[in-house]
Amino acid sequence: MFEKVLIANRGEISIRVARALREMGVGSVAVYSEIDRDAPHVREADEAFLLGPAPPGESYLNVEKILEVASSAGAEAIHPGYGFLAENAPFAAACEKAGITFVGPPAKAIEAMGSKTRARQIMDKAGVPIVPGGTSPVKDVAAAKKQAKEIGYPIACKAAGGGGGKGFRVAESEDQLEEAFEGASREGEKFFSDPTVYLERYLEDPRHVEVQVLADSKGNVVHLGERDCSVQRRHQKLIEESPAPHVDEEMRERIGKIATDAAAAVGYRSAGTVEGLQVGEDYFFLEMNTRVQVEHCVTEMATGIDIVREQIRIACGEPLSIAQEDVELRGHAIECRINAEAAHKNFAPAPGTITGYREPAGPGVRVDSGAEAGSVISPMYDPMIAKLIVWDNDRETATARMRRALDEYEIDGLTTLIPFHKALMATKQWADGETCRDLVGDREWLKSLAPEAVPADGEGDSADHKVARDYQVEVGGKLFDVKVIGDAVAAAAGAAGPGLKKPPRRERAAGGGGSAASGDSLVSPLQGTVLRVAVEKGAEVSEGDLICVIEAMKMENEITAHKSGKITELPISDGVAVSNGDLLAKIE
């Protein structure tokens, strides 16, 4: 077994790996950027080293620096977590060249499955069903239009090197194809240094079902059952569960074989996930993620198997500790991603500082978090704060447990997806095991989730408006919840006295995205970088027309016109940085 492993990541996954290493008696080395100096993952490890400034390219993606730190720390292996360098074949090869073990699959397997087009070719040749579409990249929009006619609309334009919902755009018809193609190519270049795009038939409402696999260097390959990840926004997962609600034993065995066959076809070694689309009784290979998944926790809860531990053991050359017949799905597990996003503003990023933090607890509740009170959720990185996972005997009781845990979870200072998860878990669609795709895409339903804007103590209080505040009042030895609506000054002065206390402040409406506008002015609803300006000064626009695209926290956010009219001011251009509240355009 290794004596020391460097974790080339940050946040909750860094903590997750560090805990596994400690349990195995292995030393851990954390790395951090300048803005992560005080982050919890730094304290969790036995040692910690600075990589560089905040931008990922100068820190968590700096291969040369990471290898330098690993060497100076005496680390024998590097665990990449997920994201950043986890699926970077050149990095895996560089580790090997430096004599450091990469805790993941061989570089050749990453290369084979990292290119979605090559993976489709390999799977097609191996007889694994693939989503209808091309198996080679299309070189330009003209070629894409030609191939799209053969495949049939709607079309999914996908970055060949993409994953995690990045580099994925949909064209419902030919007039949308150019924008979708260019958007997928742009994200592919930005996030994966690969602008190539391929086309697939876009399946309207499939279930996103993936299979967890483990493969060692001795030729053993097992699957740990499936996860359903159908609740997504912008093709990025929000809720995952295991087992999948619409997979029976016959299908489980069938898709499990598809997954193990796919792993064997590329000589896979390590933990990995074969993702697919379920349409009725049909199952199509989508892609293989050559890393531990964000949602691996639900499989751990349902099977009792520590996937990260197995991954480390495999990297050390040890055989799997389990055989296929040992794998059993017990009960039901659900995970909700707790992101710093404003669901009521179309899931716009909502970075900020956490001012108060309290995690839920109790039987069957697990929180994988990389945050605490005082943590800064930076627009530099992914918006995930934590993952909330629950387990119970069946899906109905697991849902009830999740709802209870969400009620207990308190994160103050910024907007999170907790209200969204609470609302979705209460719907009939969720109870019936539907994909909930129409709800997640329903702007009006999402707007109804806006948190009540209650000023913090002393903030914005004035006597000319009313505010609502929640209190607990004790009457005759029993506590009652009371909402008081009154003048702001009076409300602010209502300090808690004996028998009267204020509960923790509810989540405030802060941060977020979508279109923010007042009168003629369209202002930025978030901090980020303008990727593209879609209009020119003097142009006539209609309400809902695209004005610009702003990138923040690894997401592209489309800012649309709040009214029809003529653009009289346009102070932005491609590549400029904007802050929350900056003027983007005036429409008169």
WORAZI-V844290 format. One record per residue. N is the residue number from 1. RES is the residue in three letters. SS is DSSP state (@ for helix, = for strand, . for the rest). PHI is phi in whole degrees, -180 to 180 (* if undefined). Layout:
n=N res=RES ss=SS phi=PHI
n=N res=RES ss=SS phi=PHI
This chain:
n=1 res=MET ss=. phi=*
n=2 res=PHE ss=. phi=-62
n=3 res=GLU ss=. phi=-98
n=4 res=LYS ss== phi=-153
n=5 res=VAL ss== phi=-128
n=6 res=LEU ss== phi=-91
n=7 res=ILE ss== phi=-105
n=8 res=ALA ss=. phi=-89
n=9 res=ASN ss=. phi=-163
n=10 res=ARG ss=. phi=-143
n=11 res=GLY ss=@ phi=67
n=12 res=GLU ss=@ phi=-65
n=13 res=ILE ss=@ phi=-71
n=14 res=SER ss=@ phi=-64
n=15 res=ILE ss=@ phi=-66
n=16 res=ARG ss=@ phi=-59
n=17 res=VAL ss=@ phi=-69
n=18 res=ALA ss=@ phi=-60
n=19 res=ARG ss=@ phi=-66
n=20 res=ALA ss=@ phi=-62
n=21 res=LEU ss=@ phi=-63
n=22 res=ARG ss=@ phi=-62
n=23 res=GLU ss=@ phi=-64
n=24 res=MET ss=. phi=-91
n=25 res=GLY ss=. phi=75
n=26 res=VAL ss=. phi=-109
n=27 res=GLY ss== phi=-71
n=28 res=SER ss== phi=-124
n=29 res=VAL ss== phi=-125
n=30 res=ALA ss== phi=-96
n=31 res=VAL ss== phi=-126
n=32 res=TYR ss== phi=-154
n=33 res=SER ss== phi=-92
n=34 res=GLU ss=@ phi=-60
n=35 res=ILE ss=@ phi=-83
n=36 res=ASP ss=@ phi=-102
n=37 res=ARG ss=. phi=-52
n=38 res=ASP ss=. phi=-100
n=39 res=ALA ss=. phi=-70
n=40 res=PRO ss=@ phi=-56
n=41 res=HIS ss=@ phi=-66
n=42 res=VAL ss=@ phi=-69
n=43 res=ARG ss=@ phi=-75
n=44 res=GLU ss=@ phi=-69
n=45 res=ALA ss=. phi=-85
n=46 res=ASP ss=. phi=-73
n=47 res=GLU ss== phi=-139
n=48 res=ALA ss== phi=-147
n=49 res=PHE ss== phi=-133
n=50 res=LEU ss== phi=-75
n=51 res=LEU ss== phi=-97
n=52 res=GLY ss== phi=158
n=53 res=PRO ss=. phi=-61
n=54 res=ALA ss=. phi=-62
n=55 res=PRO ss=. phi=-53
n=56 res=PRO ss=@ phi=-53
n=57 res=GLY ss=@ phi=-63
n=58 res=GLU ss=@ phi=-102
n=59 res=SER ss=. phi=-139
n=60 res=TYR ss=. phi=-72
n=61 res=LEU ss=. phi=-110
n=62 res=ASN ss=. phi=-86
n=63 res=VAL ss=@ phi=-58
n=64 res=GLU ss=@ phi=-59
n=65 res=LYS ss=@ phi=-68
n=66 res=ILE ss=@ phi=-62
n=67 res=LEU ss=@ phi=-66
n=68 res=GLU ss=@ phi=-64
n=69 res=VAL ss=@ phi=-65
n=70 res=ALA ss=@ phi=-58
n=71 res=SER ss=@ phi=-67
n=72 res=SER ss=@ phi=-69
n=73 res=ALA ss=@ phi=-83
n=74 res=GLY ss=. phi=77
n=75 res=ALA ss=. phi=-77
n=76 res=GLU ss=. phi=-88
n=77 res=ALA ss== phi=-146
n=78 res=ILE ss== phi=-126
n=79 res=HIS ss== phi=-101
n=80 res=PRO ss=. phi=-87
n=81 res=GLY ss=. phi=67
n=82 res=TYR ss=. phi=-130
n=83 res=GLY ss=. phi=72
n=84 res=PHE ss=. phi=47
n=85 res=LEU ss=. phi=-101
n=86 res=ALA ss=. phi=-62
n=87 res=GLU ss=. phi=-118
n=88 res=ASN ss=. phi=-102
n=89 res=ALA ss=@ phi=-60
n=90 res=PRO ss=@ phi=-59
n=91 res=PHE ss=@ phi=-67
n=92 res=ALA ss=@ phi=-60
n=93 res=ALA ss=@ phi=-68
n=94 res=ALA ss=@ phi=-66
n=95 res=CYS ss=@ phi=-62
n=96 res=GLU ss=@ phi=-60
n=97 res=LYS ss=@ phi=-63
n=98 res=ALA ss=. phi=-83
n=99 res=GLY ss=. phi=78
n=100 res=ILE ss=. phi=-113
n=101 res=THR ss== phi=-75
n=102 res=PHE ss== phi=-90
n=103 res=VAL ss== phi=-80
n=104 res=GLY ss=. phi=173
n=105 res=PRO ss=. phi=-74
n=106 res=PRO ss=. phi=-61
n=107 res=ALA ss=@ phi=-55
n=108 res=LYS ss=@ phi=-64
n=109 res=ALA ss=@ phi=-70
n=110 res=ILE ss=@ phi=-63
n=111 res=GLU ss=@ phi=-64
n=112 res=ALA ss=@ phi=-66
n=113 res=MET ss=@ phi=-93
n=114 res=GLY ss=@ phi=-69
n=115 res=SER ss=. phi=-85
n=116 res=LYS ss=@ phi=-63
n=117 res=THR ss=@ phi=-70
n=118 res=ARG ss=@ phi=-66
n=119 res=ALA ss=@ phi=-61
n=120 res=ARG ss=@ phi=-65
n=121 res=GLN ss=@ phi=-63
n=122 res=ILE ss=@ phi=-65
n=123 res=MET ss=@ phi=-67
n=124 res=ASP ss=@ phi=-62
n=125 res=LYS ss=@ phi=-67
n=126 res=ALA ss=. phi=-82
n=127 res=GLY ss=. phi=85
n=128 res=VAL ss=. phi=-85
n=129 res=PRO ss=. phi=-60
n=130 res=ILE ss== phi=-120
n=131 res=VAL ss=. phi=-61
n=132 res=PRO ss=. phi=-55
n=133 res=GLY ss== phi=156
n=134 res=GLY ss=. phi=-82
n=135 res=THR ss=. phi=-115
n=136 res=SER ss=. phi=-134
n=137 res=PRO ss=. phi=-66
n=138 res=VAL ss== phi=-103
n=139 res=LYS ss=. phi=-79
n=140 res=ASP ss=. phi=-157
n=141 res=VAL ss=@ phi=-64
n=142 res=ALA ss=@ phi=-61
n=143 res=ALA ss=@ phi=-67
n=144 res=ALA ss=@ phi=-65
n=145 res=LYS ss=@ phi=-63
n=146 res=LYS ss=@ phi=-66
n=147 res=GLN ss=@ phi=-70
n=148 res=ALA ss=@ phi=-62
n=149 res=LYS ss=@ phi=-64
n=150 res=GLU ss=@ phi=-74
n=151 res=ILE ss=@ phi=-78
n=152 res=GLY ss=. phi=99
n=153 res=TYR ss=. phi=-84
n=154 res=PRO ss=. phi=-73
n=155 res=ILE ss== phi=-116
n=156 res=ALA ss== phi=-99
n=157 res=CYS ss== phi=-94
n=158 res=LYS ss== phi=-129
n=159 res=ALA ss== phi=-68
n=160 res=ALA ss== phi=-62
n=161 res=GLY ss== phi=-102
n=162 res=GLY ss== phi=-78
n=163 res=GLY ss== phi=169
n=164 res=GLY ss=. phi=65
n=165 res=GLY ss=. phi=85
n=166 res=LYS ss== phi=-84
n=167 res=GLY ss== phi=71
n=168 res=PHE ss== phi=-133
n=169 res=ARG ss== phi=-133
n=170 res=VAL ss== phi=-117
n=171 res=ALA ss== phi=-114
n=172 res=GLU ss=. phi=-75
n=173 res=SER ss=. phi=-152
n=174 res=GLU ss=@ phi=-62
n=175 res=ASP ss=@ phi=-70
n=176 res=GLN ss=@ phi=-101
n=177 res=LEU ss=@ phi=-66
n=178 res=GLU ss=@ phi=-61
n=179 res=GLU ss=@ phi=-64
n=180 res=ALA ss=@ phi=-65
n=181 res=PHE ss=@ phi=-62
n=182 res=GLU ss=@ phi=-68
n=183 res=GLY ss=@ phi=-65
n=184 res=ALA ss=@ phi=-65
n=185 res=SER ss=@ phi=-65
n=186 res=ARG ss=@ phi=-63
n=187 res=GLU ss=@ phi=-68
n=188 res=GLY ss=@ phi=-62
n=189 res=GLU ss=@ phi=-67
n=190 res=LYS ss=@ phi=-70
n=191 res=PHE ss=@ phi=-96
n=192 res=PHE ss=@ phi=-130
n=193 res=SER ss=. phi=55
n=194 res=ASP ss=. phi=-146
n=195 res=PRO ss=. phi=-83
n=196 res=THR ss=. phi=-69
n=197 res=VAL ss== phi=-130
n=198 res=TYR ss== phi=-128
n=199 res=LEU ss== phi=-115
n=200 res=GLU ss== phi=-132
n=201 res=ARG ss== phi=-70
n=202 res=TYR ss=. phi=-84
n=203 res=LEU ss=. phi=-83
n=204 res=GLU ss=. phi=-60
n=205 res=ASP ss=. phi=-143
n=206 res=PRO ss=. phi=-81
n=207 res=ARG ss== phi=-92
n=208 res=HIS ss== phi=-93
n=209 res=VAL ss== phi=-120
n=210 res=GLU ss== phi=-124
n=211 res=VAL ss== phi=-121
n=212 res=GLN ss== phi=-83
n=213 res=VAL ss== phi=-122
n=214 res=LEU ss== phi=-132
n=215 res=ALA ss== phi=-139
n=216 res=ASP ss=. phi=-106
n=217 res=SER ss=. phi=-82
n=218 res=LYS ss=. phi=-97
n=219 res=GLY ss=. phi=93
n=220 res=ASN ss=. phi=-87
n=221 res=VAL ss== phi=-133
n=222 res=VAL ss== phi=-130
n=223 res=HIS ss== phi=-116
n=224 res=LEU ss== phi=-110
n=225 res=GLY ss== phi=81
n=226 res=GLU ss== phi=-118
n=227 res=ARG ss== phi=-128
n=228 res=ASP ss== phi=-102
n=229 res=CYS ss== phi=-124
n=230 res=SER ss== phi=-77
n=231 res=VAL ss== phi=-82
n=232 res=GLN ss== phi=-138
n=233 res=ARG ss== phi=-127
n=234 res=ARG ss=. phi=52
n=235 res=HIS ss=. phi=64
n=236 res=GLN ss== phi=-121
n=237 res=LYS ss== phi=-71
n=238 res=LEU ss== phi=-119
n=239 res=ILE ss== phi=-136
n=240 res=GLU ss== phi=-130
n=241 res=GLU ss== phi=-148
n=242 res=SER ss== phi=-148
n=243 res=PRO ss=. phi=-74
n=244 res=ALA ss=. phi=-70
n=245 res=PRO ss=. phi=-67
n=246 res=HIS ss=. phi=-121
n=247 res=VAL ss=. phi=-116
n=248 res=ASP ss=. phi=-95
n=249 res=GLU ss=@ phi=-61
n=250 res=GLU ss=@ phi=-64
n=251 res=MET ss=@ phi=-69
n=252 res=ARG ss=@ phi=-59
n=253 res=GLU ss=@ phi=-66
n=254 res=ARG ss=@ phi=-69
n=255 res=ILE ss=@ phi=-74
n=256 res=GLY ss=@ phi=-63
n=257 res=LYS ss=@ phi=-68
n=258 res=ILE ss=@ phi=-59
n=259 res=ALA ss=@ phi=-68
n=260 res=THR ss=@ phi=-68
n=261 res=ASP ss=@ phi=-65
n=262 res=ALA ss=@ phi=-64
n=263 res=ALA ss=@ phi=-66
n=264 res=ALA ss=@ phi=-66
n=265 res=ALA ss=@ phi=-64
n=266 res=VAL ss=. phi=-115
n=267 res=GLY ss=. phi=62
n=268 res=TYR ss=. phi=-72
n=269 res=ARG ss=. phi=-148
n=270 res=SER ss== phi=121
n=271 res=ALA ss== phi=-86
n=272 res=GLY ss== phi=-159
n=273 res=THR ss== phi=-134
n=274 res=VAL ss== phi=-97
n=275 res=GLU ss== phi=-96
n=276 res=GLY ss== phi=-149
n=277 res=LEU ss== phi=-115
n=278 res=GLN ss== phi=-102
n=279 res=VAL ss== phi=-126
n=280 res=GLY ss=. phi=64
n=281 res=GLU ss=. phi=-93
n=282 res=ASP ss== phi=-90
n=283 res=TYR ss== phi=-139
n=284 res=PHE ss== phi=-117
n=285 res=PHE ss== phi=-64
n=286 res=LEU ss== phi=-109
n=287 res=GLU ss== phi=-171
n=288 res=MET ss== phi=-120
n=289 res=ASN ss== phi=-96
n=290 res=THR ss=. phi=-91
n=291 res=ARG ss=. phi=-166
n=292 res=VAL ss=. phi=-74
n=293 res=GLN ss=. phi=-87
n=294 res=VAL ss=. phi=-53
n=295 res=GLU ss=. phi=-90
n=296 res=HIS ss=@ phi=-59
n=297 res=CYS ss=@ phi=-60
n=298 res=VAL ss=@ phi=-66
n=299 res=THR ss=@ phi=-69
n=300 res=GLU ss=@ phi=-61
n=301 res=MET ss=@ phi=-69
n=302 res=ALA ss=@ phi=-83
n=303 res=THR ss=@ phi=-111
n=304 res=GLY ss=. phi=78
n=305 res=ILE ss=. phi=-101
n=306 res=ASP ss=. phi=-83
n=307 res=ILE ss=@ phi=-68
n=308 res=VAL ss=@ phi=-66
n=309 res=ARG ss=@ phi=-62
n=310 res=GLU ss=@ phi=-61
n=311 res=GLN ss=@ phi=-61
n=312 res=ILE ss=@ phi=-69
n=313 res=ARG ss=@ phi=-62
n=314 res=ILE ss=@ phi=-61
n=315 res=ALA ss=@ phi=-62
n=316 res=CYS ss=. phi=-84
n=317 res=GLY ss=. phi=92
n=318 res=GLU ss=. phi=-84
n=319 res=PRO ss=. phi=-76
n=320 res=LEU ss=. phi=-57
n=321 res=SER ss=. phi=-86
n=322 res=ILE ss=. phi=-134
n=323 res=ALA ss=. phi=-110
n=324 res=GLN ss=@ phi=-57
n=325 res=GLU ss=@ phi=-70
n=326 res=ASP ss=@ phi=-83
n=327 res=VAL ss=. phi=-83
n=328 res=GLU ss=. phi=-140
n=329 res=LEU ss=. phi=-86
n=330 res=ARG ss=. phi=-124
n=331 res=GLY ss=. phi=67
n=332 res=HIS ss== phi=-144
n=333 res=ALA ss== phi=-122
n=334 res=ILE ss== phi=-133
n=335 res=GLU ss== phi=-125
n=336 res=CYS ss== phi=-115
n=337 res=ARG ss== phi=-83
n=338 res=ILE ss== phi=-95
n=339 res=ASN ss== phi=-101
n=340 res=ALA ss=. phi=-85
n=341 res=GLU ss== phi=-141
n=342 res=ALA ss== phi=-104
n=343 res=ALA ss=@ phi=-60
n=344 res=HIS ss=@ phi=-71
n=345 res=LYS ss=@ phi=-116
n=346 res=ASN ss=. phi=60
n=347 res=PHE ss=. phi=60
n=348 res=ALA ss== phi=-71
n=349 res=PRO ss== phi=-60
n=350 res=ALA ss=. phi=-135
n=351 res=PRO ss=. phi=-66
n=352 res=GLY ss== phi=165
n=353 res=THR ss== phi=-110
n=354 res=ILE ss=. phi=-78
n=355 res=THR ss=. phi=-96
n=356 res=GLY ss== phi=-148
n=357 res=TYR ss== phi=-149
n=358 res=ARG ss== phi=-144
n=359 res=GLU ss=. phi=-88
n=360 res=PRO ss=. phi=-73
n=361 res=ALA ss=. phi=-149
n=362 res=GLY ss=. phi=106
n=363 res=PRO ss=. phi=-59
n=364 res=GLY ss=. phi=69
n=365 res=VAL ss== phi=-117
n=366 res=ARG ss== phi=-131
n=367 res=VAL ss== phi=-123
n=368 res=ASP ss== phi=-102
n=369 res=SER ss== phi=-131
n=370 res=GLY ss=. phi=-122
n=371 res=ALA ss=. phi=-133
n=372 res=GLU ss=. phi=-160
n=373 res=ALA ss=. phi=-60
n=374 res=GLY ss=. phi=99
n=375 res=SER ss=. phi=-67
n=376 res=VAL ss== phi=-100
n=377 res=ILE ss== phi=-91
n=378 res=SER ss=. phi=-86
n=379 res=PRO ss=. phi=-68
n=380 res=MET ss=. phi=-70
n=381 res=TYR ss=. phi=-126
n=382 res=ASP ss=. phi=-59
n=383 res=PRO ss=. phi=-80
n=384 res=MET ss== phi=-69
n=385 res=ILE ss== phi=-96
n=386 res=ALA ss== phi=-162
n=387 res=LYS ss== phi=-123
n=388 res=LEU ss== phi=-105
n=389 res=ILE ss== phi=-123
n=390 res=VAL ss== phi=-130
n=391 res=TRP ss== phi=-137
n=392 res=ASP ss== phi=-156
n=393 res=ASN ss=. phi=-65
n=394 res=ASP ss=. phi=-149
n=395 res=ARG ss=@ phi=-65
n=396 res=GLU ss=@ phi=-65
n=397 res=THR ss=@ phi=-74
n=398 res=ALA ss=@ phi=-66
n=399 res=THR ss=@ phi=-64
n=400 res=ALA ss=@ phi=-61
n=401 res=ARG ss=@ phi=-66
n=402 res=MET ss=@ phi=-63
n=403 res=ARG ss=@ phi=-62
n=404 res=ARG ss=@ phi=-65
n=405 res=ALA ss=@ phi=-66
n=406 res=LEU ss=@ phi=-64
n=407 res=ASP ss=@ phi=-63
n=408 res=GLU ss=@ phi=-82
n=409 res=TYR ss=. phi=-74
n=410 res=GLU ss== phi=-121
n=411 res=ILE ss== phi=-132
n=412 res=ASP ss== phi=-104
n=413 res=GLY ss=. phi=103
n=414 res=LEU ss=. phi=-150
n=415 res=THR ss=. phi=-90
n=416 res=THR ss=. phi=-129
n=417 res=LEU ss=. phi=-86
n=418 res=ILE ss=@ phi=-57
n=419 res=PRO ss=@ phi=-61
n=420 res=PHE ss=@ phi=-62
n=421 res=HIS ss=@ phi=-62
n=422 res=LYS ss=@ phi=-62
n=423 res=ALA ss=@ phi=-68
n=424 res=LEU ss=@ phi=-65
n=425 res=MET ss=@ phi=-63
n=426 res=ALA ss=. phi=-91
n=427 res=THR ss=. phi=-86
n=428 res=LYS ss=@ phi=-67
n=429 res=GLN ss=@ phi=-59
n=430 res=TRP ss=@ phi=-65
n=431 res=ALA ss=@ phi=-58
n=432 res=ASP ss=. phi=-85
n=433 res=GLY ss=. phi=73
n=434 res=GLU ss=. phi=-84
n=435 res=THR ss=. phi=-75
n=436 res=CYS ss=. phi=62
n=437 res=ARG ss=@ phi=-63
n=438 res=ASP ss=@ phi=-70
n=439 res=LEU ss=@ phi=-68
n=440 res=VAL ss=@ phi=-63
n=441 res=GLY ss=. phi=-94
n=442 res=ASP ss=. phi=-88
n=443 res=ARG ss=@ phi=-59
n=444 res=GLU ss=@ phi=-68
n=445 res=TRP ss=@ phi=-63
n=446 res=LEU ss=@ phi=-64
n=447 res=LYS ss=@ phi=-62
n=448 res=SER ss=. phi=-69
n=449 res=LEU ss=. phi=-90
n=450 res=ALA ss=. phi=-58
n=451 res=PRO ss=. phi=-67
n=452 res=GLU ss=. phi=-67
n=453 res=ALA ss=. phi=-78
n=454 res=VAL ss=. phi=-107
n=455 res=PRO ss=. phi=-61
n=456 res=ALA ss=. phi=-67
n=457 res=ASP ss=. phi=-54
n=458 res=GLY ss=. phi=83
n=459 res=GLU ss=. phi=-96
n=460 res=GLY ss=. phi=65
n=461 res=ASP ss=. phi=-73
n=462 res=SER ss=. phi=-151
n=463 res=ALA ss=. phi=-78
n=464 res=ASP ss=. phi=-101
n=465 res=HIS ss=. phi=-146
n=466 res=LYS ss== phi=-96
n=467 res=VAL ss== phi=-132
n=468 res=ALA ss== phi=-112
n=469 res=ARG ss== phi=-135
n=470 res=ASP ss== phi=-98
n=471 res=TYR ss== phi=-134
n=472 res=GLN ss== phi=-111
n=473 res=VAL ss== phi=-120
n=474 res=GLU ss== phi=-98
n=475 res=VAL ss== phi=-127
n=476 res=GLY ss=. phi=59
n=477 res=GLY ss=. phi=84
n=478 res=LYS ss== phi=-120
n=479 res=LEU ss== phi=-86
n=480 res=PHE ss== phi=-128
n=481 res=ASP ss== phi=-85
n=482 res=VAL ss== phi=-132
n=483 res=LYS ss== phi=-104
n=484 res=VAL ss== phi=-111
n=485 res=ILE ss== phi=-116
n=486 res=GLY ss== phi=-167
n=487 res=ASP ss== phi=-62
n=488 res=ALA ss=@ phi=-57
n=489 res=VAL ss=@ phi=-62
n=490 res=ALA ss=@ phi=-63
n=491 res=ALA ss=@ phi=-65
n=492 res=ALA ss=@ phi=-67
n=493 res=ALA ss=@ phi=-78
n=494 res=GLY ss=. phi=-76
n=495 res=ALA ss=. phi=-64
n=496 res=ALA ss=. phi=-71
n=497 res=GLY ss=. phi=-114
n=498 res=PRO ss=. phi=-57
n=499 res=GLY ss=. phi=78
n=500 res=LEU ss== phi=-139
n=501 res=LYS ss== phi=-138
n=502 res=LYS ss=. phi=-88
n=503 res=PRO ss=. phi=-73
n=504 res=PRO ss=. phi=-54
n=505 res=ARG ss=. phi=-60
n=506 res=ARG ss=. phi=-74
n=507 res=GLU ss=. phi=-60
n=508 res=ARG ss=. phi=-93
n=509 res=ALA ss=. phi=-80
n=510 res=ALA ss=. phi=-136
n=511 res=GLY ss=. phi=66
n=512 res=GLY ss=. phi=110
n=513 res=GLY ss=. phi=-145
n=514 res=GLY ss=. phi=84
n=515 res=SER ss=. phi=-102
n=516 res=ALA ss== phi=-109
n=517 res=ALA ss== phi=-150
n=518 res=SER ss== phi=-143
n=519 res=GLY ss=. phi=65
n=520 res=ASP ss=. phi=-86
n=521 res=SER ss== phi=-87
n=522 res=LEU ss== phi=-108
n=523 res=VAL ss== phi=-112
n=524 res=SER ss=. phi=-70
n=525 res=PRO ss=. phi=-86
n=526 res=LEU ss=. phi=-158
n=527 res=GLN ss=. phi=-89
n=528 res=GLY ss== phi=178
n=529 res=THR ss== phi=-121
n=530 res=VAL ss== phi=-74
n=531 res=LEU ss== phi=-83
n=532 res=ARG ss== phi=-154
n=533 res=VAL ss== phi=-102
n=534 res=ALA ss=. phi=-93
n=535 res=VAL ss=. phi=-132
n=536 res=GLU ss=. phi=-122
n=537 res=LYS ss=. phi=-62
n=538 res=GLY ss=. phi=95
n=539 res=ALA ss=. phi=-73
n=540 res=GLU ss== phi=-90
n=541 res=VAL ss== phi=-128
n=542 res=SER ss=. phi=-108
n=543 res=GLU ss=. phi=-54
n=544 res=GLY ss=. phi=96
n=545 res=ASP ss=. phi=-67
n=546 res=LEU ss== phi=-70
n=547 res=ILE ss== phi=-100
n=548 res=CYS ss== phi=-160
n=549 res=VAL ss== phi=-121
n=550 res=ILE ss== phi=-114
n=551 res=GLU ss== phi=-99
n=552 res=ALA ss== phi=-152
n=553 res=MET ss=. phi=52
n=554 res=LYS ss=. phi=66
n=555 res=MET ss== phi=-129
n=556 res=GLU ss== phi=-93
n=557 res=ASN ss== phi=-117
n=558 res=GLU ss== phi=-84
n=559 res=ILE ss== phi=-102
n=560 res=THR ss== phi=-112
n=561 res=ALA ss=. phi=-67
n=562 res=HIS ss=. phi=-86
n=563 res=LYS ss=. phi=-158
n=564 res=SER ss=. phi=-88
n=565 res=GLY ss== phi=156
n=566 res=LYS ss== phi=-108
n=567 res=ILE ss== phi=-79
n=568 res=THR ss== phi=-98
n=569 res=GLU ss== phi=-138
n=570 res=LEU ss=. phi=-148
n=571 res=PRO ss=. phi=-83
n=572 res=ILE ss=. phi=-116
n=573 res=SER ss=. phi=-151
n=574 res=ASP ss=. phi=-58
n=575 res=GLY ss=. phi=92
n=576 res=VAL ss=. phi=-80
n=577 res=ALA ss== phi=-89
n=578 res=VAL ss== phi=-129
n=579 res=SER ss=. phi=-111
n=580 res=ASN ss=. phi=-58
n=581 res=GLY ss=. phi=99
n=582 res=ASP ss=. phi=-68
n=583 res=LEU ss== phi=-70
n=584 res=LEU ss== phi=-101
n=585 res=ALA ss== phi=-165
n=586 res=LYS ss== phi=-115
n=587 res=ILE ss== phi=-119
n=588 res=GLU ss=. phi=-118
